[in-house]
Amino acid sequence: MSGIQRFHPAFLAVELVSFAKGIFFVYFFLFILKAQSSSSWVVWGRYILIAWTVWAIVNIILKWISHGYEVTDRTIVIHEGIVVKTRRTAALDRIHNQTSNTTFVHKWFGLTSLKLETGTSGNHGEVEFPVITLKEKDRILSLIGLQQRENAQVSGDVPLEEEAVRTVHFQSNKKDLIRASFTSLSFLAIFPLLSAAYSNLAVFFNLEDGAEGAWDYLVLHWWMLIILFIIALLLSSIIGYGRMYLKYGKFTISDDHDKIYIEKGVANVTHFSIPKRKIQAVVVEQSILKRLVGLASVKLISAGSSELESEETSSLYPFLPKHEAYRIIQEMLPHYEIKEEMGRFPRNVLWAKLLRPYYVTILSIAGFIMFKPSLLWISAILFLLSLILRVLDYTFTSYIRHGELIQIRSGAITTETFVTHKRRIQQATVTHSWLQRRFGIATLSFTNRADPTHVSELYGVSNQEAGEFYDWYRQKSASS
């Protein structure tokens, strides 16, 4: 380990707590709920669980001993592996996004974690410091910023004397958290939790007889049942608000000339930053409930970021009023202007959608005929649902090209408005199926850089628009 810096000893506590959280309910089930059981699978399950725990603890200790890192003026080198040693090197000027997450265990020791994302796809595209001091984190980020500024100055993108000044665009307050709590329906989570807890406790403590008597009493005194329901609803609302406060409390969206910054959380504090030049597209999502109350979720797709993590990191506050979300996007990313009015598709697109094969219905019919003919009526329900979803998808699908931007909106249950710049499109494809040719329409698809590559597809554009889009996109190659 000569010359290699080992992680802080608190690494052991962070990893152990993370392991304990993941294994807690298995222990609870085998050693508490099944404490009186002598079944062979329960006994062997306990032995296996204890052996697994011992191995996990030993593995965590070995990881702390053998893992480390080196930071120079231009690179970060990560040393990993217990038996097979590996060394990964990442250039500082290749770092795109950075995420800092501070759990309650980190707070005990005055530490944090740091994840750096490069443009490389896959697991090797991330450089992670699970436990790091705040001073060391600031040192690494300052080295990254210095290296990137030097490269920008060489290319003439940023003046030498320019200083980053942050502008705050949004800060969550109590009203936002209450709205988020009810929109996410998290206040209803207590009812299935109570049901699951009762089922487990009923088996363990034999509560069935007493519960039946209590239920009969409440049915006779229905007003008490209403009062208990209201109390449970109020309690669940408080719990839902608490969950939202811990997750989205102190949520702040800000930016400077180069980057967008997102900070959130009370129990676990997360800091995320993304360079504006790396943003490939903007996505505005609205579920049915969010459409009814006028809220939206905004996500930023960037080169080098993982879509699996975008909901937790590169997502703006997921319960923003739609017009406020559009305002924030326009202020931070003036090149990504979102148009509210978009062109609807003609009626022949609806007929083309309705005539497409219903594969789920066909498979269900075949399956029920072979195995359960008495349930064949379910296929009719599936067919009706498919019809409704296709009609809704047609209703909410729209499209517009304005300037150098393309904007599409699609989706039945959840609508997604996708906006990207022509320069950010890596590949464009226009396809015509046999059915589409009969209706004079085509499918338009294009890809943007992400991890994995983000593919957008729009069914139903006219042949004329498809040709105009193709010519519009080819101008990118001619001008570059």
Summary of the structure (lengths in Angstrom):
residues: 480
radius of gyration: 27.4
end to end distance: 48.0
largest distance: 81.4
contacts: 1392
relative contact order: 0.07
helix: 52%
strand: 27%
